[in-house]
Amino acid sequence: MKARFIGSCLLLVALSGCTRDRSRIVKLAEDSGAGPLDGVGLLAMRRWLVSHSPTATKVDALCARLRPNATAGWPQTTEGRLCLAARTVVVQIEAERQSRERPDHTGFLPGWR
């Protein structure tokens, strides 16, 4: 009887450790409407972030602190894929914004005919 009780307690402790440990970055995207991101591919994340650019900017800012110390396997994690997708979207947004700005507001941008 005592062995059965100890065994069930150990099983309960083992199963309680099986909860999903969500990073702050992934939780931010999921709470913003992305839904569960486990198993979601990079392109799907990018597509969602393009239509939610404020979230992409927030995610990219949070990821900037993690990038310098990232491990080799980080890009394969949900957080790593999300950070890569957010960085790609933010760079694209910044490039589009810069291409529209002309300091003198006259003529065409370089390369246009």
N, C-alpha and C positions, 0 to 999 in steps of 0.2 A: 504494500500500500504506500509506504514512504517512498519507495523507488519510483512508483508510478507518478506520485505527486512531484517529485524532483524532475522527472523526465518531462512532465507536462509544463513545468515552469521553464525549463531550458528551451523547450519548443516555443513557448510564448515569447521568450526573450529573443530567440533567433528570428522569429517572424516579425517582431516589432522593428527589427533593423532593416526590413525590406521596403521601407517607405522611399518614395522618390525624393532625392535631395536636389531641389531646384536651385540653380544659381540665381542671383539677383537679376542678372541680365536676361536670362530666359524667362523668368517670372514677369519682368517688365513687358516683354513682347507678348507673352500669353495673356496677361491682364489687359493689354491694349487691343485685344481682339484676334490675335493670331491663332488662338486655339492651341492644343497640345503640339509641341514641336518635335517630340521624339520621333525619329525616323523620317522626318521631313527633309527633302533634299535642298541643296543650296539654291537651285534655280527657283524653286517654289518660295523659299524665304525671300529671295531678291524680288520676285514679283509682288509679294505682299508688302515688302518694305517700300517699294517704289510708290505704291498708292498710300502709304502711311509715312511720309517723309519726316514728320516731327519725331515719330518713334525711332526711325532710322538714325536720326541725329543724336537722340538720347542714348541709344544702344552703342553707337560708335564712340561717344564720349566715355562711356563706362568701359568699353573694351580697350581704349587707348592705354589705360593703366595696366592692363593684363598682357598686352602684346609683347612688351620687352622681356618678360619672364615666362613666356608660354613654353610648355613642353613640346616635344616632337609630335605627340599624339593629340595635342589640343585641337588641331583643325578637324579631326574626325569626330570630336564631341559635338553635342548639340550647341553648346555655348560657342565653340570655335567656328562652326559653320555659320551661326547667326552673326558673329562678329565679322566674319569675312564678307557675308552678304551685306551687312550694314555699311562696312567700309566702302565696298564697291558702289553702293547706291549714293552715299554721301559724296564720293569723288565725282560721280556722274552729275549730281546736282550742282556741285561747285563749278564743274567745267561748263555746264550749260549757263549758269549764272554769269560767269566770266566772259563767255562768248557773246552775250547780249550787251554787256557794258562796254561803251566806247567813251574814252575820256573826253573827246572833243564833240561827241554827239553829231558828227558829220561824216558823210561818205560811208564806204563799206569797210568791213573788217579786212585785215590782210588776207590775201589769197582769194578773195571774191572778185569776179569780173562782171 
